[in-house]
Amino acid sequence: MTKHTIRFYRQGAVHEVRDVPATRTVLQYLREDLRCTGTKEGCAEGDCGACTVVVGELDAHGALELKAVNACIQFLPTLDGRALFTVEDLRTEHGALHPVQQAMLDCHGSQCGFCTPGFVMSMWALYQNQPADAGLPTRDEINAALSGNLCRCTGYRPIVEAAQKMFDYPRDVLDRVALTRALESIKRTQTFEFSGPDARGDRFGTPTFHAPLTADALAALRARYPHARIVAGGTDVGLWVTKQFRDLGDLLFIGNVAELKTIERDAQMLTIGAAASLESAYAALAVDYPELAELWTRFASLPIRNAGTLGGNVANGSPIGDSMPALLALDAQVVLRRESAIRTLPLDAFYTGYQKTALAAGEFVTAIRVPRPDTHLRFRTYKVSKRYDQDISALCGAFALRIADGVIAEARVAFGGMAATPQRARRAEAALTGAAWDETAARRAMDALATDYQPLTDMRASSAYRLKVARNLLWRFQLETRDEAPLPLVDVSAFAFGADTDATLEEPL
């Protein structure tokens, strides 16, 4: 096993790091150790985008991926075997500005400038990932690329204009073949382990960062370290360090396990590996369920979705995790492994209490399995939050009905933010099952929601608000999917501009 040295590719050479804490963030290393202060620290929780960098890595098939991520919550050992690009790297060979930077200058896309390096790196990732023969990115694609970057003084119009204009200059793209070869040259062939001093410089009993390459190696390490913290994208665990200053103990990083990053589908199931990124997972889910398109773009930001994983979102067990209501409504399953033993559990049996799951000691999530859709399914999911982009839900609801011969044969209704766990609404489901999908059945199920949930009041919403909105979402679902004159999205969505708001409600609730 390889220990104590992190190797990654940066500025044309292999960069080696040792003698740092395993939970040192990429941002801390850049600013404090390398004195590369172009990358800024704003929120230290992956929200503002001031720290955005781009990481290059080889996927499970050996293809190069370039992803914008938040350096403030990425642990430095996760860079091992990858490439790192920061705003300092964009200067061309002749010292000129990169087209991304020149466009920001020409379009007056910066005032105070604090957020600018993060915007530039998000735009640079979009620039590098845009095929030359694919035309220009759409406005929606630009908005998605910038969704993880906040600007308080410039305003987004000139920044979006810069993202469009950056393609007008002579192209300046990476040599992807050379970068792929460089990454292949530092690719690990066995489990990587890293152990450095802790945050206080103490080497006694310091935790170890384990990065296995196979599921079997992960299972063996999990059995050996049953209480070790599993880390994938670090989009939640990273905050435990930057905000809560917690000691995490030994870490098991699953981001190098190729088997856990695969996404496969057959006639019955879509199987998403636990280490597949949220962006990849939602892209696969949206092929089968295009109704998830809005939730996909509103789930955090692109840099968070590039780093975070669906498996991590599910295993975390947060009551406000946006993936779970949709997965519960779709009757998803979790595949669990402990050493060589594998079991499959319905997702609605996985959560046992607030942030508690049915995972046994030494067990871990290997995949999420989602049934493929059928022609009788009517499905929607809705997120309600104070901001459209990158916000924690006040509540998130999902509804799935199987209707045969005009009768609801199966109903699955699930909410996040309404209970201590993501939870199905069993009484509302019972009120729908066996009934015709009409206004009477919908209102009966709406009334039943009051007995399914007793939501809390917190900083995001009051109990009364949550219950009222949950009822209204079920009503919206009925308006969108009823047999007679279903309302189009423009008439039911607050974000469909130009909507006839009088037609939206049909009847005030």
C-alpha positions in Angstrom: 0.0 0.0 0.0 1.1 3.5 -0.8 1.3 5.8 2.3 1.9 9.4 3.3 2.3 11.0 -0.2 -0.6 12.6 -2.2 0.2 12.9 -5.9 -1.8 15.0 -8.3 -1.1 16.8 -11.6 -0.8 20.6 -11.5 0.7 23.2 -13.8 2.3 20.6 -16.1 4.0 18.5 -13.4 3.2 15.8 -10.8 2.7 17.6 -7.5 3.5 15.6 -4.2 2.2 16.5 -0.8 3.0 14.9 2.6 2.8 15.9 6.3 -0.6 17.5 6.2 -3.8 16.5 8.0 -6.0 14.1 6.1 -8.9 16.5 6.5 -7.0 19.6 5.2 -9.1 21.1 2.5 -7.9 21.9 -1.0 -8.7 25.5 -0.4 -6.6 25.6 2.8 -3.7 24.0 1.0 -3.9 26.4 -2.0 -4.1 29.6 0.1 -2.0 28.8 3.1 0.7 26.3 1.8 1.1 27.3 -1.8 0.1 30.9 -1.4 -2.1 30.7 -4.4 -4.6 33.2 -3.2 -6.6 33.7 -6.4 -9.0 31.0 -5.1 -11.1 32.8 -2.4 -12.8 31.7 0.8 -16.3 32.9 1.2 -18.7 30.7 3.0 -16.5 27.6 3.6 -19.6 25.4 3.0 -19.9 25.0 -0.7 -22.6 27.7 -1.2 -21.0 30.8 -2.6 -18.6 29.4 -5.2 -15.8 31.8 -4.4 -13.5 28.8 -4.0 -14.4 27.0 -7.2 -11.6 25.0 -8.9 -11.7 22.4 -11.6 -10.7 18.8 -11.0 -9.7 16.5 -13.9 -10.1 12.7 -13.5 -10.5 9.6 -15.5 -13.9 8.0 -15.3 -14.6 4.2 -14.9 -14.0 3.8 -18.6 -10.8 5.8 -18.7 -12.3 9.0 -20.3 -11.3 12.4 -19.1 -13.8 14.4 -17.0 -13.3 18.0 -16.0 -15.6 19.1 -13.1 -16.0 22.4 -11.3 -16.0 21.7 -7.5 -15.9 23.6 -4.3 -12.3 23.6 -2.9 -13.5 24.6 0.6 -15.0 21.2 1.4 -12.8 18.9 -0.7 -10.2 17.0 1.4 -6.8 17.2 -0.1 -6.2 13.4 -0.3 -9.2 13.1 -2.6 -7.0 14.8 -5.3 -4.7 11.8 -5.4 -4.4 10.6 -9.0 -6.3 13.6 -10.3 -5.5 17.0 -11.9 -6.2 20.4 -10.2 -6.8 23.6 -12.1 -7.1 27.0 -10.4 -7.5 30.6 -11.7 -3.7 31.0 -11.7 -3.5 28.3 -14.4 -5.5 30.1 -17.0 -2.8 32.5 -18.3 -1.8 31.5 -21.8 1.8 30.6 -22.8 2.4 34.2 -24.0 1.0 35.8 -20.8 -2.3 36.8 -22.3 -5.6 36.4 -20.6 -7.6 33.3 -21.4 -10.7 33.9 -23.5 -12.8 33.3 -20.3 -11.0 36.1 -18.5 -10.9 38.4 -21.5 -14.7 38.0 -21.9 -15.2 38.9 -18.2 -13.1 42.0 -18.8 -14.8 43.0 -22.0 -18.3 42.5 -20.7 -17.6 44.3 -17.4 -18.4 41.1 -15.5 -16.6 42.1 -12.3 -16.9 44.9 -9.7 -15.4 44.1 -6.3 -13.9 41.0 -7.9 -14.1 38.7 -4.9 -16.4 36.3 -6.6 -14.8 36.6 -10.0 -12.2 33.8 -9.8 -14.9 31.3 -8.9 -17.1 32.5 -11.8 -14.1 32.3 -14.1 -13.4 28.7 -13.1 -17.1 27.6 -13.5 -17.1 29.3 -17.0 -13.7 27.6 -17.8 -15.1 24.2 -17.0 -18.1 24.9 -19.3 -15.7 26.2 -22.0 -13.4 23.2 -21.8 -16.4 20.7 -21.8 -18.1 22.3 -24.8 -17.3 20.3 -28.0 -16.2 22.4 -30.9 -18.9 20.9 -33.1 -21.7 21.3 -30.6 -22.4 25.0 -31.1 -22.7 27.5 -28.3 -24.2 26.5 -24.9 -27.7 27.5 -24.3 -28.8 30.1 -21.8 -30.1 27.3 -19.6 -26.8 25.5 -19.8 -24.9 28.7 -18.8 -27.3 29.3 -15.9 -26.7 25.8 -14.7 -23.0 26.2 -14.9 -23.1 29.4 -12.9 -25.7 28.1 -10.4 -23.0 27.5 -7.7 -21.6 31.0 -7.9 -23.0 34.0 -6.0 -22.4 37.7 -6.9 -23.6 40.5 -4.7 -22.5 43.6 -6.7 -22.0 43.0 -10.4 -25.2 41.2 -11.2 -25.6 38.2 -13.5 -26.4 39.8 -16.8 -22.8 40.9 -17.7 -21.5 37.6 -16.4 -23.9 35.6 -18.5 -22.9 37.7 -21.5 -19.3 36.9 -20.8 -20.1 33.2 -20.8 -21.6 33.7 -24.2 -18.8 35.9 -25.6 -15.9 33.7 -24.4 -16.5 31.5 -27.4 -16.0 34.4 -29.8 -12.2 34.6 -29.3 -9.7 32.1 -30.8 -10.2 28.8 -29.0 -7.8 27.9 -26.2 -8.5 24.4 -25.0 -6.6 21.8 -23.0 -4.6 19.1 -24.7 -7.0 16.4 -23.4 -4.8 13.5 -24.8 -1.7 14.8 -22.9 -3.7 15.3 -19.7 -5.2 11.8 -20.0 -1.7 10.3 -20.3 -0.5 12.3 -17.4 -3.3 11.0 -15.2 -2.7 7.5 -16.4 0.9 7.8 -15.3 -0.1 8.6 -11.7 -3.0 6.2 -11.5 -2.9 4.0 -8.4 -2.8 0.2 -8.8 -3.5 -0.6 -5.2 -5.2 0.9 -2.2 -3.9 4.4 -1.4 -3.5 5.2 2.3 -2.6 8.6 3.7 -1.8 9.5 7.2 -0.4 12.9 8.3 -0.5 15.0 11.5 -3.8 16.0 12.9 -5.0 19.6 12.8 -2.9 20.3 15.9 0.3 18.8 14.4 0.1 15.7 16.6 1.1 12.4 15.1 0.0 10.1 17.9 -3.0 8.0 16.9 -3.8 10.1 13.9 -6.5 9.0 11.6 -5.8 7.4 8.2 -7.4 8.1 4.9 -8.0 4.9 3.0 -8.8 4.9 -0.7 -9.5 1.4 -2.1 -9.8 0.7 -5.8 -12.2 -2.3 -5.7 -15.4 -3.1 -3.9 -13.8 -6.2 -2.4 -11.0 -4.0 -0.9 -13.6 -1.6 0.4 -15.5 -4.4 2.0 -12.3 -5.7 3.7 -11.5 -2.2 5.0 -15.0 -1.6 6.2 -14.9 -4.9 8.2 -11.5 -3.8 9.6 -12.7 -0.3 10.4 -16.5 -0.6 11.0 -16.7 2.8 12.6 -14.6 4.6 10.0 -16.3 7.6 8.3 -17.2 6.8 4.6 -16.5 9.8 2.4 -17.5 10.2 -1.2 -17.9 13.8 -2.4 -17.4 15.4 1.0 -20.3 17.8 0.4 -21.8 17.1 3.8 -18.8 15.6 5.7 -16.6 18.5 4.7 -18.8 20.9 6.6 -18.3 18.8 9.8 -14.7 19.9 9.6 -15.1 23.5 8.3 -18.1 24.4 10.4 -18.3 22.0 13.3 -14.5 21.4 13.7 -15.1 17.7 14.3 -12.5 15.0 14.4 -13.6 12.5 11.9 -11.4 9.5 12.8 -10.4 7.1 10.1 -11.8 7.8 6.6 -12.8 5.4 3.9 -12.9 7.2 0.5 -15.0 5.4 -2.1 -14.3 7.8 -5.0 -11.7 5.5 -6.5 -13.9 2.4 -6.5 -14.8 2.0 -10.2 -17.6 -0.6 -9.5 -19.4 1.9 -7.3 -19.3 4.6 -10.0 -21.1 2.5 -12.6 -24.7 3.2 -13.8 -26.5 0.3 -15.6 -30.0 -0.4 -16.7 -31.8 -3.5 -17.9 -35.5 -4.1 -18.7 -36.5 -3.9 -15.0 -34.1 -1.8 -13.1 -31.8 1.2 -13.3 -28.9 0.6 -11.0 -26.8 3.5 -9.8 -23.6 2.9 -8.0 -23.2 4.5 -4.6 -20.2 6.5 -5.7 -21.7 7.8 -9.0 -22.0 11.6 -8.8 -25.3 13.3 -8.3 -25.0 14.9 -11.7 -24.5 11.5 -13.4 -27.2 9.9 -11.3 -29.8 12.5 -12.1 -28.9 12.5 -15.8 -29.6 8.7 -15.8 -32.8 9.0 -13.8 -34.1 11.8 -16.1 -33.8 9.5 -19.1 -36.4 7.2 -17.6 -38.3 10.0 -15.6 -38.1 13.3 -17.4 -40.4 14.6 -14.7 -37.2 14.9 -12.6 -35.7 17.6 -14.8 -36.5 20.5 -12.6 -35.5 18.8 -9.3 -32.2 17.8 -11.0 -31.3 21.4 -11.8 -32.5 22.7 -8.4 -30.7 20.0 -6.3 -27.8 22.1 -4.9 -25.5 23.5 -7.6 -23.5 22.0 -10.4 -20.2 22.0 -8.4 -22.0 20.2 -5.5 -23.7 17.7 -7.9 -20.3 17.1 -9.5 -18.8 16.1 -6.2 -21.7 14.7 -4.2 -23.1 11.3 -4.8 -26.6 9.8 -4.8 -25.4 7.0 -2.5 -24.2 9.6 0.0 -27.4 11.6 -0.1 -29.4 8.4 0.6 -27.0 7.0 3.3 -26.9 10.3 5.1 -30.5 10.0 6.1 -31.2 13.7 6.3 -35.0 14.4 6.5 -34.5 17.2 3.9 -32.5 15.3 1.4 -34.1 16.0 -1.9 -33.4 12.7 -3.6 -35.3 10.5 -1.2 -39.0 11.6 -1.7 -38.7 10.8 -5.5 -36.9 7.5 -4.8 -39.5 6.5 -2.2 -42.3 7.3 -4.6 -40.6 5.2 -7.3 -40.2 2.2 -4.9 -36.4 2.3 -5.0 -34.2 -0.2 -3.2 -30.8 0.1 -1.6 -28.1 -2.6 -2.1 -26.1 -3.1 1.1 -22.8 -5.1 1.6 -21.0 -6.4 4.6 -17.8 -8.3 3.7 -19.1 -10.9 1.1 -22.8 -10.7 2.2 -25.1 -8.6 0.0 -28.7 -7.7 0.8 -31.3 -5.6 -0.8 -33.7 -3.4 1.2 -36.6 -1.3 0.2 -35.7 2.3 0.7 -38.8 2.9 2.8 -37.4 0.3 5.3 -33.9 1.9 5.3 -34.6 4.8 7.7 -35.2 4.0 11.3 -35.1 7.5 12.9 -33.6 10.9 12.6 -30.4 10.4 10.6 -30.5 6.7 11.6 -30.5 3.8 9.1 -30.7 0.1 9.0 -27.0 -0.2 8.2 -25.3 -2.8 10.4 -21.7 -2.3 11.7 -19.3 -2.9 8.9 -22.0 -2.6 6.2 -22.2 0.0 3.4 -24.4 1.1 0.5 -23.2 -0.2 -2.8 -26.0 0.9 -5.1 -29.5 2.3 -5.5 -31.9 0.4 -7.7 -34.9 2.2 -9.3 -37.6 0.3 -11.2 -38.0 1.3 -14.8 -41.2 3.2 -15.7 -44.3 1.7 -17.2 -47.0 3.2 -19.3 -49.5 3.3 -16.4 -47.4 5.5 -14.1 -48.1 9.1 -13.4 -45.3 10.7 -11.5 -44.2 14.2 -10.3 -41.9 15.7 -7.8 -41.9 19.2 -6.4 -39.4 21.2 -4.3 -40.4 24.2 -2.3 -37.7 26.5 -1.0 -37.0 30.2 -0.4 -34.5 30.4 -3.3 -35.0 28.7 -6.7 -31.3 27.7 -7.0 -29.1 26.0 -4.4 -31.4 26.1 -1.4 -32.4 23.7 1.3 -36.0 22.6 0.9 -38.7 23.7 3.3 -40.3 20.5 1.9 -40.0 18.3 -1.1 -42.9 16.1 -2.3 -43.1 13.2 -4.8 -46.2 11.4 -6.1 -46.5 8.3 -8.2 -49.8 6.6 -9.2 -50.3 3.5 -11.2 -53.7 3.7 -12.9 -55.4 0.7 -14.6 -58.8 0.8 -16.1 -59.4 4.3 -14.6 -58.7 3.1 -11.1 -55.6 3.8 -8.9 -54.1 0.4 -8.5 -51.1 1.7 -6.5 -50.3 5.0 -4.8 -47.0 6.2 -3.4 -46.7 9.6 -1.8 -43.6 10.7 -0.1 -42.2 13.9 1.5 -39.0 15.3 2.8 -39.0 18.0 5.5 -42.3 16.8 7.0 -40.9 14.3 9.5 -37.7 13.1 11.2 -37.0 11.0 8.2 -38.0 11.1 4.5 -41.3 9.3 4.8 -44.2 8.0 2.8 -47.8 9.2 3.5 -49.5 5.9 4.2 -52.9 7.2 5.0 -53.0 9.5 2.0 -51.9 6.5 -0.1 -54.7 4.4 1.3 -57.2 7.2 0.5 -56.2 7.1 -3.1 -55.8 3.3 -3.7 -58.8 1.8 -5.4 -60.4 5.2 -6.3 -60.8 7.0 -9.6 -58.2 9.7 -10.0 -60.5 12.6 -9.6 -61.0 15.7 -7.4 -62.8 13.7 -4.7 -60.0 11.3 -4.3 -57.4 14.1 -4.3 -59.2 16.1 -1.6 -59.7 12.9 0.5 -55.9 12.3 0.3 -55.2 15.9 1.1 -57.1 15.6 4.3 -55.3 12.4 5.2 -52.0 14.2 5.1 -52.8 15.9 8.4 -52.8 12.4 10.0 -49.7 11.3 8.2 -47.4 14.1 9.4 -47.0 16.5 12.3 -44.3 18.7 10.8 -42.0 20.9 12.9 -41.6 24.6 12.8 -38.1 25.8 12.2 -36.2 28.6 10.4 -37.3 27.4 7.0 -41.0 27.1 7.5 -43.7 26.8 10.1 -45.6 23.6 10.7 -48.8 25.1 9.4 -47.1 26.3 6.2 -45.6 22.9 5.6 -48.9 21.1 5.9 -50.7 23.5 3.7 -48.1 23.4 1.0 -48.0 19.6 1.1 -51.8 19.6 0.6 -51.5 22.1 -2.3 -48.7 20.1 -4.0 -51.0 17.0 -4.0 -53.7 19.2 -5.5 -51.2 20.5 -8.1 -50.4 16.9 -9.0 -54.0 16.2 -9.6 -54.4 19.3 -11.8 -51.3 18.2 -13.9 -52.2 14.5 -14.3 -56.0 14.3 -14.3 -57.6 12.5 -17.2 -59.7 15.5 -18.4 -58.0 18.7 -19.4 -54.7 18.3 -17.4 -53.1 21.7 -16.9 -49.8 22.3 -18.6 -46.7 23.3 -16.7 -47.1 27.0 -17.6 -50.4 27.0 -15.7 -49.2 25.4 -12.5 -45.6 26.4 -12.0 -44.6 29.7 -10.3 -41.4 29.6 -12.3 -43.0 29.3 -15.7 -42.9 32.9 -16.7 -45.9 34.4 -18.3 -48.3 31.9 -16.6 -51.9 32.8 -16.2 -52.0 32.8 -12.4 -55.7 32.7 -12.2 -55.7 29.4 -14.1 -53.0 28.1 -11.8 -55.2 27.4 -8.8 -58.6 26.9 -10.4 -59.9 27.0 -6.8 -58.2 28.7 -3.9 -57.0 26.3 -1.2 
